[in-house]
Amino acid sequence: MSKKIKKLKYVNKYGVSRSIPAEVKQIVRRRCGFGCVICGLAIYHYEHFDPVFENLKVKHEPNGITLLCPNHHQNKTSGRLSVETVKKFNAKPKALELGKVNDLFDLDVKSPTVKIGNFTFKDTPVLIQFEYEPIIKLELSEEEEQPHLLSATLRDTNGDIVLEIDKNEWKSSTMNWDCKVEGPRIVIRSAPKKVELIIRTEPPSNLVFEKISMLYKGIFMVCSENMAFNFSLPNGMTFSVESGEIEGGEVGLHLSSLGVAVGGVMLEYLTDEMKPMKIKPGKSKLNKLSFTNTTDSDKV
Ligand SMILES: [Zn+2]
């Protein structure tokens, strides 16, 4: 079986495989600022320009590879864009000049479903808020034909913004350690082996946050598709939900130093100060919810 795959793998006349090792790709991405060196688009191909792949004799060298969007890649391949011009842009990548790369999520339905770890949100204007500041929100459209639009400010475990979504357009800073767009996924790392955020699109109706780990306003949130949603709050309380569904209402998950509200429903650890908060409740279903409070042992 493996021999068969080997035979099918494309190699050039010197026997060098078309497939570029992951570590070489990572060096190229970081050098180019995670986008096409000519226009800065976050969707790209890895292009051998010095030498071209056909003349590559030994192995893939990061310095001879650059990033080109499908449009500029096509121009290069069909001879409308010269190697000299590609070299010029490679030396001064557009994304680094812009300081960000961006692209649009295809969420072209009236009401997208947003899955964060094992939590599903539908038609909820504020999906998650930290101390009354929305982290992920949907702008619900009044118009029948117009889709709701998603916006978010996502941070890493250091509290630094790693990705912003502005009305379905995502933007990643070139200051990130790595931002890899491959197939339907965006993967952001803050260090070589530290994945902070993975977003997968399932166009046109779903957006899946496969992994988030972020710290902001003293609130730590971590979740992935394979684990429970875990939070720790500034008051020492931790909160974990294996999975859940929230539909409608005004605020999906409200997290603050005073407590937690889910789907507009106050949970037991809320203090009296939180109770006057009027949130229109939606429908919510939570599985295996648990709390611990290191500062208040009677409530455990
Ligand atoms: Zn381009």
py3Dmol code that shows the C-alpha trace and the ligand (Angstrom):
import py3Dmol

protein = """\
ATOM      1  CA  MET A   1       0.000   0.000   0.000  1.00  0.00           C
ATOM      2  CA  SER A   2       2.701   2.486   1.020  1.00  0.00           C
ATOM      3  CA  LYS A   3       4.692   1.591  -2.122  1.00  0.00           C
ATOM      4  CA  LYS A   4       1.677   2.441  -4.241  1.00  0.00           C
ATOM      5  CA  ILE A   5       1.345   5.851  -2.611  1.00  0.00           C
ATOM      6  CA  LYS A   6       5.052   6.477  -3.156  1.00  0.00           C
ATOM      7  CA  LYS A   7       4.758   5.744  -6.863  1.00  0.00           C
ATOM      8  CA  LEU A   8       1.853   8.157  -7.220  1.00  0.00           C
ATOM      9  CA  LYS A   9       3.668  10.970  -5.406  1.00  0.00           C
ATOM     10  CA  TYR A  10       4.828  13.611  -7.884  1.00  0.00           C
ATOM     11  CA  VAL A  11       8.579  14.079  -8.108  1.00  0.00           C
ATOM     12  CA  ASN A  12      10.612  16.266 -10.465  1.00  0.00           C
ATOM     13  CA  LYS A  13      13.381  15.065 -12.812  1.00  0.00           C
ATOM     14  CA  TYR A  14      15.873  15.113  -9.893  1.00  0.00           C
ATOM     15  CA  GLY A  15      13.598  12.927  -7.756  1.00  0.00           C
ATOM     16  CA  VAL A  16      12.579  15.748  -5.366  1.00  0.00           C
ATOM     17  CA  SER A  17       9.011  15.290  -4.100  1.00  0.00           C
ATOM     18  CA  ARG A  18       6.435  18.039  -4.671  1.00  0.00           C
ATOM     19  CA  SER A  19       5.435  17.899  -1.010  1.00  0.00           C
ATOM     20  CA  ILE A  20       7.147  20.560   1.102  1.00  0.00           C
ATOM     21  CA  PRO A  21       8.070  19.547   4.696  1.00  0.00           C
ATOM     22  CA  ALA A  22       5.878  21.200   7.361  1.00  0.00           C
ATOM     23  CA  GLU A  23       8.838  22.919   9.062  1.00  0.00           C
ATOM     24  CA  VAL A  24       9.943  24.486   5.750  1.00  0.00           C
ATOM     25  CA  LYS A  25       6.387  25.752   5.132  1.00  0.00           C
ATOM     26  CA  GLN A  26       6.329  27.281   8.603  1.00  0.00           C
ATOM     27  CA  ILE A  27       9.559  29.217   7.959  1.00  0.00           C
ATOM     28  CA  VAL A  28       8.161  30.486   4.637  1.00  0.00           C
ATOM     29  CA  ARG A  29       4.854  31.572   6.234  1.00  0.00           C
ATOM     30  CA  ARG A  30       6.580  33.480   8.993  1.00  0.00           C
ATOM     31  CA  ARG A  31       8.999  35.188   6.598  1.00  0.00           C
ATOM     32  CA  CYS A  32       6.139  36.256   4.269  1.00  0.00           C
ATOM     33  CA  GLY A  33       3.766  37.391   7.045  1.00  0.00           C
ATOM     34  CA  PHE A  34       1.180  34.613   6.412  1.00  0.00           C
ATOM     35  CA  GLY A  35      -0.129  36.054   3.155  1.00  0.00           C
ATOM     36  CA  CYS A  36       0.492  36.509  -0.578  1.00  0.00           C
ATOM     37  CA  VAL A  37       3.685  38.584  -0.894  1.00  0.00           C
ATOM     38  CA  ILE A  38       2.101  40.684  -3.651  1.00  0.00           C
ATOM     39  CA  CYS A  39      -1.405  41.458  -2.321  1.00  0.00           C
ATOM     40  CA  GLY A  40      -1.431  40.172   1.284  1.00  0.00           C
ATOM     41  CA  LEU A  41      -4.374  37.765   0.854  1.00  0.00           C
ATOM     42  CA  ALA A  42      -4.402  35.079   3.550  1.00  0.00           C
ATOM     43  CA  ILE A  43      -5.189  32.304   1.043  1.00  0.00           C
ATOM     44  CA  TYR A  44      -2.036  31.154  -0.704  1.00  0.00           C
ATOM     45  CA  HIS A  45       0.048  28.516  -2.455  1.00  0.00           C
ATOM     46  CA  TYR A  46       3.697  27.813  -1.682  1.00  0.00           C
ATOM     47  CA  GLU A  47       5.601  28.802  -4.819  1.00  0.00           C
ATOM     48  CA  HIS A  48       9.172  27.809  -5.663  1.00  0.00           C
ATOM     49  CA  PHE A  49      10.765  30.746  -7.418  1.00  0.00           C
ATOM     50  CA  ASP A  50      14.505  30.330  -6.862  1.00  0.00           C
ATOM     51  CA  PRO A  51      14.954  27.811  -8.377  1.00  0.00           C
ATOM     52  CA  VAL A  52      11.565  26.829  -9.814  1.00  0.00           C
ATOM     53  CA  PHE A  53      10.412  23.404  -8.626  1.00  0.00           C
ATOM     54  CA  GLU A  54      11.365  21.648 -11.892  1.00  0.00           C
ATOM     55  CA  ASN A  55      15.016  22.650 -11.322  1.00  0.00           C
ATOM     56  CA  LEU A  56      15.111  21.851  -7.610  1.00  0.00           C
ATOM     57  CA  LYS A  57      18.008  19.424  -7.245  1.00  0.00           C
ATOM     58  CA  VAL A  58      18.318  18.469  -3.597  1.00  0.00           C
ATOM     59  CA  LYS A  59      15.644  19.628  -1.180  1.00  0.00           C
ATOM     60  CA  HIS A  60      13.117  22.346  -0.456  1.00  0.00           C
ATOM     61  CA  GLU A  61      14.891  25.480   0.776  1.00  0.00           C
ATOM     62  CA  PRO A  62      12.682  28.040   2.560  1.00  0.00           C
ATOM     63  CA  ASN A  63      14.533  30.962   0.936  1.00  0.00           C
ATOM     64  CA  GLY A  64      13.580  29.756  -2.540  1.00  0.00           C
ATOM     65  CA  ILE A  65       9.868  29.488  -1.702  1.00  0.00           C
ATOM     66  CA  THR A  66       7.321  32.271  -1.332  1.00  0.00           C
ATOM     67  CA  LEU A  67       3.562  32.660  -0.793  1.00  0.00           C
ATOM     68  CA  LEU A  68       1.290  33.629  -3.689  1.00  0.00           C
ATOM     69  CA  CYS A  69      -2.515  33.861  -3.654  1.00  0.00           C
ATOM     70  CA  PRO A  70      -4.391  31.749  -6.238  1.00  0.00           C
ATOM     71  CA  ASN A  71      -4.646  34.760  -8.551  1.00  0.00           C
ATOM     72  CA  HIS A  72      -0.968  35.724  -8.462  1.00  0.00           C
ATOM     73  CA  HIS A  73       0.041  32.066  -8.503  1.00  0.00           C
ATOM     74  CA  GLN A  74      -1.945  31.582 -11.715  1.00  0.00           C
ATOM     75  CA  ASN A  75      -0.336  34.693 -13.220  1.00  0.00           C
ATOM     76  CA  LYS A  76       3.115  33.329 -12.396  1.00  0.00           C
ATOM     77  CA  THR A  77       2.370  29.811 -13.696  1.00  0.00           C
ATOM     78  CA  SER A  78       0.932  31.091 -16.955  1.00  0.00           C
ATOM     79  CA  GLY A  79       3.831  33.456 -17.573  1.00  0.00           C
ATOM     80  CA  ARG A  80       2.063  36.763 -16.906  1.00  0.00           C
ATOM     81  CA  LEU A  81       4.133  37.454 -13.818  1.00  0.00           C
ATOM     82  CA  SER A  82       7.934  37.344 -13.918  1.00  0.00           C
ATOM     83  CA  VAL A  83      10.261  35.647 -11.460  1.00  0.00           C
ATOM     84  CA  GLU A  84      12.006  39.029 -11.048  1.00  0.00           C
ATOM     85  CA  THR A  85       8.764  40.651  -9.851  1.00  0.00           C
ATOM     86  CA  VAL A  86       8.050  37.754  -7.483  1.00  0.00           C
ATOM     87  CA  LYS A  87      11.588  38.124  -6.066  1.00  0.00           C
ATOM     88  CA  LYS A  88      11.066  41.843  -5.574  1.00  0.00           C
ATOM     89  CA  PHE A  89       7.838  41.304  -3.595  1.00  0.00           C
ATOM     90  CA  ASN A  90       9.314  38.350  -1.719  1.00  0.00           C
ATOM     91  CA  ALA A  91      11.989  40.721  -0.406  1.00  0.00           C
ATOM     92  CA  LYS A  92       9.246  43.111   0.805  1.00  0.00           C
ATOM     93  CA  PRO A  93       6.095  41.102   1.511  1.00  0.00           C
ATOM     94  CA  LYS A  94       2.810  42.977   1.296  1.00  0.00           C
ATOM     95  CA  ALA A  95       1.322  41.312   4.402  1.00  0.00           C
ATOM     96  CA  LEU A  96       4.212  42.548   6.563  1.00  0.00           C
ATOM     97  CA  GLU A  97       3.700  46.039   5.171  1.00  0.00           C
ATOM     98  CA  LEU A  98      -0.046  45.866   6.006  1.00  0.00           C
ATOM     99  CA  GLY A  99       0.607  44.246   9.403  1.00  0.00           C
ATOM    100  CA  LYS A 100      -2.260  41.804   8.880  1.00  0.00           C
ATOM    101  CA  VAL A 101      -3.744  39.212   6.587  1.00  0.00           C
ATOM    102  CA  ASN A 102      -7.436  38.839   6.003  1.00  0.00           C
ATOM    103  CA  ASP A 103     -10.172  36.950   4.232  1.00  0.00           C
ATOM    104  CA  LEU A 104     -13.944  36.499   4.446  1.00  0.00           C
ATOM    105  CA  PHE A 105     -15.756  33.609   6.069  1.00  0.00           C
ATOM    106  CA  ASP A 106     -18.502  32.271   3.846  1.00  0.00           C
ATOM    107  CA  LEU A 107     -21.427  32.410   6.275  1.00  0.00           C
ATOM    108  CA  ASP A 108     -24.014  33.168   3.676  1.00  0.00           C
ATOM    109  CA  VAL A 109     -27.105  31.962   5.433  1.00  0.00           C
ATOM    110  CA  LYS A 110     -29.611  33.961   7.414  1.00  0.00           C
ATOM    111  CA  SER A 111     -28.535  32.430  10.701  1.00  0.00           C
ATOM    112  CA  PRO A 112     -25.193  30.620  10.995  1.00  0.00           C
ATOM    113  CA  THR A 113     -24.598  28.047  13.715  1.00  0.00           C
ATOM    114  CA  VAL A 114     -21.478  28.741  15.733  1.00  0.00           C
ATOM    115  CA  LYS A 115     -19.879  25.849  17.524  1.00  0.00           C
ATOM    116  CA  ILE A 116     -17.307  26.656  20.200  1.00  0.00           C
ATOM    117  CA  GLY A 117     -15.742  23.434  21.427  1.00  0.00           C
ATOM    118  CA  ASN A 118     -18.765  21.292  22.261  1.00  0.00           C
ATOM    119  CA  PHE A 119     -21.072  24.267  22.684  1.00  0.00           C
ATOM    120  CA  THR A 120     -23.556  25.217  19.968  1.00  0.00           C
ATOM    121  CA  PHE A 121     -24.963  28.732  19.612  1.00  0.00           C
ATOM    122  CA  LYS A 122     -27.836  29.771  17.372  1.00  0.00           C
ATOM    123  CA  ASP A 123     -29.541  33.166  17.022  1.00  0.00           C
ATOM    124  CA  THR A 124     -27.894  34.562  20.167  1.00  0.00           C
ATOM    125  CA  PRO A 125     -26.657  38.160  19.663  1.00  0.00           C
ATOM    126  CA  VAL A 126     -23.832  37.898  22.212  1.00  0.00           C
ATOM    127  CA  LEU A 127     -22.359  34.407  22.281  1.00  0.00           C
ATOM    128  CA  ILE A 128     -19.729  35.028  24.947  1.00  0.00           C
ATOM    129  CA  GLN A 129     -19.022  38.108  27.024  1.00  0.00           C
ATOM    130  CA  PHE A 130     -16.326  38.775  29.613  1.00  0.00           C
ATOM    131  CA  GLU A 131     -17.329  41.383  32.204  1.00  0.00           C
ATOM    132  CA  TYR A 132     -20.055  42.738  29.867  1.00  0.00           C
ATOM    133  CA  GLU A 133     -17.617  43.056  26.936  1.00  0.00           C
ATOM    134  CA  PRO A 134     -18.709  40.852  24.022  1.00  0.00           C
ATOM    135  CA  ILE A 135     -15.951  38.486  22.865  1.00  0.00           C
ATOM    136  CA  ILE A 136     -17.974  36.795  20.120  1.00  0.00           C
ATOM    137  CA  LYS A 137     -21.193  38.332  18.824  1.00  0.00           C
ATOM    138  CA  LEU A 138     -23.700  38.048  15.998  1.00  0.00           C
ATOM    139  CA  GLU A 139     -25.266  41.120  14.521  1.00  0.00           C
ATOM    140  CA  LEU A 140     -28.796  39.896  13.939  1.00  0.00           C
ATOM    141  CA  SER A 141     -30.226  41.258  10.743  1.00  0.00           C
ATOM    142  CA  GLU A 142     -33.775  42.589  10.662  1.00  0.00           C
ATOM    143  CA  GLU A 143     -33.995  42.084   6.910  1.00  0.00           C
ATOM    144  CA  GLU A 144     -35.350  38.766   5.748  1.00  0.00           C
ATOM    145  CA  GLU A 145     -32.724  38.270   3.012  1.00  0.00           C
ATOM    146  CA  GLN A 146     -29.715  39.612   4.893  1.00  0.00           C
ATOM    147  CA  PRO A 147     -27.490  37.200   6.851  1.00  0.00           C
ATOM    148  CA  HIS A 148     -26.511  37.765  10.477  1.00  0.00           C
ATOM    149  CA  LEU A 149     -22.891  38.907  10.727  1.00  0.00           C
ATOM    150  CA  LEU A 150     -20.295  37.505  13.097  1.00  0.00           C
ATOM    151  CA  SER A 151     -17.699  39.612  14.913  1.00  0.00           C
ATOM    152  CA  ALA A 152     -15.129  38.590  17.524  1.00  0.00           C
ATOM    153  CA  THR A 153     -11.941  39.625  19.274  1.00  0.00           C
ATOM    154  CA  LEU A 154      -9.952  36.542  20.188  1.00  0.00           C
ATOM    155  CA  ARG A 155      -6.906  36.517  22.389  1.00  0.00           C
ATOM    156  CA  ASP A 156      -4.305  33.982  23.400  1.00  0.00           C
ATOM    157  CA  THR A 157      -3.213  32.777  26.820  1.00  0.00           C
ATOM    158  CA  ASN A 158      -0.984  35.866  27.105  1.00  0.00           C
ATOM    159  CA  GLY A 159      -3.979  38.155  26.569  1.00  0.00           C
ATOM    160  CA  ASP A 160      -2.737  39.324  23.149  1.00  0.00           C
ATOM    161  CA  ILE A 161      -5.220  39.641  20.268  1.00  0.00           C
ATOM    162  CA  VAL A 162      -4.526  36.837  17.784  1.00  0.00           C
ATOM    163  CA  LEU A 163      -7.526  37.104  15.493  1.00  0.00           C
ATOM    164  CA  GLU A 164     -10.333  39.562  14.923  1.00  0.00           C
ATOM    165  CA  ILE A 165     -13.535  38.938  13.023  1.00  0.00           C
ATOM    166  CA  ASP A 166     -15.303  42.029  11.751  1.00  0.00           C
ATOM    167  CA  LYS A 167     -18.701  41.240  10.199  1.00  0.00           C
ATOM    168  CA  ASN A 168     -17.537  37.882   8.787  1.00  0.00           C
ATOM    169  CA  GLU A 169     -14.140  39.210   7.669  1.00  0.00           C
ATOM    170  CA  TRP A 170     -11.282  37.713   9.666  1.00  0.00           C
ATOM    171  CA  LYS A 171      -7.973  39.455  10.244  1.00  0.00           C
ATOM    172  CA  SER A 172      -4.839  38.006  11.748  1.00  0.00           C
ATOM    173  CA  SER A 173      -1.910  40.146  12.832  1.00  0.00           C
ATOM    174  CA  THR A 174       1.479  39.441  11.259  1.00  0.00           C
ATOM    175  CA  MET A 175       2.809  39.694  14.835  1.00  0.00           C
ATOM    176  CA  ASN A 176       1.437  36.200  15.525  1.00  0.00           C
ATOM    177  CA  TRP A 177       4.098  33.533  15.765  1.00  0.00           C
ATOM    178  CA  ASP A 178       2.310  31.516  13.099  1.00  0.00           C
ATOM    179  CA  CYS A 179      -0.980  31.686  11.216  1.00  0.00           C
ATOM    180  CA  LYS A 180      -1.598  28.732   8.939  1.00  0.00           C
ATOM    181  CA  VAL A 181      -4.519  28.540   6.544  1.00  0.00           C
ATOM    182  CA  GLU A 182      -4.908  25.034   5.210  1.00  0.00           C
ATOM    183  CA  GLY A 183      -8.104  23.732   3.678  1.00  0.00           C
ATOM    184  CA  PRO A 184     -11.049  24.934   5.802  1.00  0.00           C
ATOM    185  CA  ARG A 185      -8.855  25.648   8.894  1.00  0.00           C
ATOM    186  CA  ILE A 186      -7.033  28.616  10.350  1.00  0.00           C
ATOM    187  CA  VAL A 187      -4.474  27.582  12.973  1.00  0.00           C
ATOM    188  CA  ILE A 188      -2.762  30.186  15.163  1.00  0.00           C
ATOM    189  CA  ARG A 189       0.277  29.447  17.289  1.00  0.00           C
ATOM    190  CA  SER A 190       1.978  31.671  19.848  1.00  0.00           C
ATOM    191  CA  ALA A 191       5.106  29.481  19.944  1.00  0.00           C
ATOM    192  CA  PRO A 192       6.413  26.534  17.867  1.00  0.00           C
ATOM    193  CA  LYS A 193       4.231  23.933  19.581  1.00  0.00           C
ATOM    194  CA  LYS A 194       1.624  26.139  21.217  1.00  0.00           C
ATOM    195  CA  VAL A 195      -1.666  26.152  19.314  1.00  0.00           C
ATOM    196  CA  GLU A 196      -3.928  28.903  20.685  1.00  0.00           C
ATOM    197  CA  LEU A 197      -6.769  28.927  18.185  1.00  0.00           C
ATOM    198  CA  ILE A 198      -8.192  26.667  15.483  1.00  0.00           C
ATOM    199  CA  ILE A 199     -11.197  27.768  13.438  1.00  0.00           C
ATOM    200  CA  ARG A 200     -12.823  25.557  10.840  1.00  0.00           C
ATOM    201  CA  THR A 201     -15.387  26.751   8.345  1.00  0.00           C
ATOM    202  CA  GLU A 202     -18.236  24.580   7.161  1.00  0.00           C
ATOM    203  CA  PRO A 203     -19.674  26.960   4.595  1.00  0.00           C
ATOM    204  CA  PRO A 204     -22.174  28.428   4.227  1.00  0.00           C
ATOM    205  CA  SER A 205     -23.887  27.666   7.532  1.00  0.00           C
ATOM    206  CA  ASN A 206     -21.404  26.712  10.281  1.00  0.00           C
ATOM    207  CA  LEU A 207     -18.314  28.088  11.916  1.00  0.00           C
ATOM    208  CA  VAL A 208     -16.498  25.811  14.322  1.00  0.00           C
ATOM    209  CA  PHE A 209     -13.968  26.953  16.911  1.00  0.00           C
ATOM    210  CA  GLU A 210     -12.094  23.665  17.244  1.00  0.00           C
ATOM    211  CA  LYS A 211      -9.863  25.160  19.888  1.00  0.00           C
ATOM    212  CA  ILE A 212      -9.737  28.388  21.874  1.00  0.00           C
ATOM    213  CA  SER A 213      -7.527  29.181  24.810  1.00  0.00           C
ATOM    214  CA  MET A 214      -7.618  32.768  25.932  1.00  0.00           C
ATOM    215  CA  LEU A 215      -7.047  34.952  28.944  1.00  0.00           C
ATOM    216  CA  TYR A 216      -8.697  38.345  29.273  1.00  0.00           C
ATOM    217  CA  LYS A 217      -9.859  40.505  32.207  1.00  0.00           C
ATOM    218  CA  GLY A 218      -8.592  37.812  34.562  1.00  0.00           C
ATOM    219  CA  ILE A 219     -10.916  35.223  32.990  1.00  0.00           C
ATOM    220  CA  PHE A 220      -9.345  32.145  31.454  1.00  0.00           C
ATOM    221  CA  MET A 221     -11.303  30.124  28.916  1.00  0.00           C
ATOM    222  CA  VAL A 222     -10.183  26.945  27.218  1.00  0.00           C
ATOM    223  CA  CYS A 223     -12.098  24.479  25.090  1.00  0.00           C
ATOM    224  CA  SER A 224     -11.736  22.155  22.166  1.00  0.00           C
ATOM    225  CA  GLU A 225     -13.929  19.693  20.322  1.00  0.00           C
ATOM    226  CA  ASN A 226     -12.448  16.872  22.411  1.00  0.00           C
ATOM    227  CA  MET A 227     -12.826  18.388  25.852  1.00  0.00           C
ATOM    228  CA  ALA A 228     -15.173  20.237  28.169  1.00  0.00           C
ATOM    229  CA  PHE A 229     -15.481  24.021  28.110  1.00  0.00           C
ATOM    230  CA  ASN A 230     -13.407  25.180  31.088  1.00  0.00           C
ATOM    231  CA  PHE A 231     -13.281  28.599  32.692  1.00  0.00           C
ATOM    232  CA  SER A 232     -11.559  30.071  35.648  1.00  0.00           C
ATOM    233  CA  LEU A 233     -12.748  33.394  36.994  1.00  0.00           C
ATOM    234  CA  PRO A 234     -10.838  36.101  38.858  1.00  0.00           C
ATOM    235  CA  ASN A 235     -12.626  35.151  42.111  1.00  0.00           C
ATOM    236  CA  GLY A 236     -11.033  31.685  41.992  1.00  0.00           C
ATOM    237  CA  MET A 237     -14.147  29.901  40.799  1.00  0.00           C
ATOM    238  CA  THR A 238     -13.788  27.359  38.025  1.00  0.00           C
ATOM    239  CA  PHE A 239     -16.589  26.264  35.796  1.00  0.00           C
ATOM    240  CA  SER A 240     -16.751  23.366  33.385  1.00  0.00           C
ATOM    241  CA  VAL A 241     -19.446  22.221  30.958  1.00  0.00           C
ATOM    242  CA  GLU A 242     -18.982  19.120  28.855  1.00  0.00           C
ATOM    243  CA  SER A 243     -21.324  20.311  26.127  1.00  0.00           C
ATOM    244  CA  GLY A 244     -24.275  22.582  25.642  1.00  0.00           C
ATOM    245  CA  GLU A 245     -26.711  24.206  23.259  1.00  0.00           C
ATOM    246  CA  ILE A 246     -27.910  27.779  23.402  1.00  0.00           C
ATOM    247  CA  GLU A 247     -30.559  29.235  21.166  1.00  0.00           C
ATOM    248  CA  GLY A 248     -31.955  32.755  21.170  1.00  0.00           C
ATOM    249  CA  GLY A 249     -31.859  34.909  24.277  1.00  0.00           C
ATOM    250  CA  GLU A 250     -29.498  37.868  24.496  1.00  0.00           C
ATOM    251  CA  VAL A 251     -26.293  36.530  25.990  1.00  0.00           C
ATOM    252  CA  GLY A 252     -25.063  32.949  25.633  1.00  0.00           C
ATOM    253  CA  LEU A 253     -22.277  32.817  28.197  1.00  0.00           C
ATOM    254  CA  HIS A 254     -21.718  35.688  30.586  1.00  0.00           C
ATOM    255  CA  LEU A 255     -18.516  35.427  32.634  1.00  0.00           C
ATOM    256  CA  SER A 256     -17.386  37.855  35.245  1.00  0.00           C
ATOM    257  CA  SER A 257     -15.597  38.076  38.542  1.00  0.00           C
ATOM    258  CA  LEU A 258     -19.058  37.928  40.133  1.00  0.00           C
ATOM    259  CA  GLY A 259     -20.244  34.732  38.506  1.00  0.00           C
ATOM    260  CA  VAL A 260     -21.573  33.021  35.446  1.00  0.00           C
ATOM    261  CA  ALA A 261     -24.834  33.152  33.525  1.00  0.00           C
ATOM    262  CA  VAL A 262     -25.634  30.669  30.776  1.00  0.00           C
ATOM    263  CA  GLY A 263     -28.307  31.321  28.154  1.00  0.00           C
ATOM    264  CA  GLY A 264     -29.560  34.226  30.258  1.00  0.00           C
ATOM    265  CA  VAL A 265     -30.201  31.863  33.146  1.00  0.00           C
ATOM    266  CA  MET A 266     -28.376  32.694  36.352  1.00  0.00           C
ATOM    267  CA  LEU A 267     -26.386  29.848  37.802  1.00  0.00           C
ATOM    268  CA  GLU A 268     -25.995  29.108  41.487  1.00  0.00           C
ATOM    269  CA  TYR A 269     -22.729  30.902  42.026  1.00  0.00           C
ATOM    270  CA  LEU A 270     -24.048  34.306  41.110  1.00  0.00           C
ATOM    271  CA  THR A 271     -23.892  36.836  43.841  1.00  0.00           C
ATOM    272  CA  ASP A 272     -26.761  39.166  44.710  1.00  0.00           C
ATOM    273  CA  GLU A 273     -25.008  41.925  42.811  1.00  0.00           C
ATOM    274  CA  MET A 274     -25.456  39.966  39.601  1.00  0.00           C
ATOM    275  CA  LYS A 275     -29.107  39.112  40.051  1.00  0.00           C
ATOM    276  CA  PRO A 276     -30.548  42.447  38.885  1.00  0.00           C
ATOM    277  CA  MET A 277     -28.862  41.864  35.528  1.00  0.00           C
ATOM    278  CA  LYS A 278     -31.808  41.464  33.187  1.00  0.00           C
ATOM    279  CA  ILE A 279     -30.959  39.144  30.362  1.00  0.00           C
ATOM    280  CA  LYS A 280     -33.687  37.889  28.117  1.00  0.00           C
ATOM    281  CA  PRO A 281     -33.394  34.124  28.510  1.00  0.00           C
ATOM    282  CA  GLY A 282     -33.062  31.842  25.536  1.00  0.00           C
ATOM    283  CA  LYS A 283     -33.303  28.087  25.333  1.00  0.00           C
ATOM    284  CA  SER A 284     -30.323  26.328  26.796  1.00  0.00           C
ATOM    285  CA  LYS A 285     -29.279  22.795  27.543  1.00  0.00           C
ATOM    286  CA  LEU A 286     -26.132  22.008  29.462  1.00  0.00           C
ATOM    287  CA  ASN A 287     -24.504  18.656  30.017  1.00  0.00           C
ATOM    288  CA  LYS A 288     -22.299  17.735  32.975  1.00  0.00           C
ATOM    289  CA  LEU A 289     -21.986  21.173  34.448  1.00  0.00           C
ATOM    290  CA  SER A 290     -19.631  21.465  37.405  1.00  0.00           C
ATOM    291  CA  PHE A 291     -18.310  24.225  39.624  1.00  0.00           C
ATOM    292  CA  THR A 292     -15.479  24.530  42.055  1.00  0.00           C
ATOM    293  CA  ASN A 293     -14.729  27.527  44.128  1.00  0.00           C
ATOM    294  CA  THR A 294     -11.343  27.661  45.754  1.00  0.00           C
ATOM    295  CA  THR A 295     -12.241  30.825  47.666  1.00  0.00           C
ATOM    296  CA  ASP A 296     -15.491  29.564  49.127  1.00  0.00           C
ATOM    297  CA  SER A 297     -15.201  25.980  50.261  1.00  0.00           C
ATOM    298  CA  ASP A 298     -18.814  25.612  51.583  1.00  0.00           C
ATOM    299  CA  LYS A 299     -20.199  25.963  48.111  1.00  0.00           C
ATOM    300  CA  VAL A 300     -18.136  23.168  46.556  1.00  0.00           C
TER     301      VAL A 300
END
"""
ligand_1 = """\
1
ZN
Zn -1.966 37.913 -4.345
"""
view = py3Dmol.view(width=600, height=400)
view.addModel(protein, "pdb")
view.setStyle({"model": 0}, {"cartoon": {"style": "trace"}})
view.addModel(ligand_1, "xyz")
view.setStyle({"model": 1}, {"stick": {}})
view.zoomTo()
view.show()
